[in-house]
Amino acid sequence: MKKYTVIYERGKRNWSAYLPDLPGCVATGKTRPIVVRRIKEAVALHIESLRFHGEAVPPPTTEAGVLRLSA
């Protein structure tokens, strides 16, 4: 099982998500739970499409962390 980093961004009216290691694989939704469900579906379809077209599935290489700064 591969583990890809997902970036979730909150906008003024919605959420978005993307995977740096899978260019073009994005999702949006009104709430975070909706965008989580949609990005999972998008990843499955994205990988299926890559394989169908004989393209390599990029390996996960991106890592994310949280940096806490004092005020």
Secondary structure, 3 states (H helix, E strand, C coil): CCCCCCEEEECCCCEEEECCCCCCCEEEECCHHHHHHHHHHHHHHHHHHHHHCCCCCCCCCCCCCCCCCCC
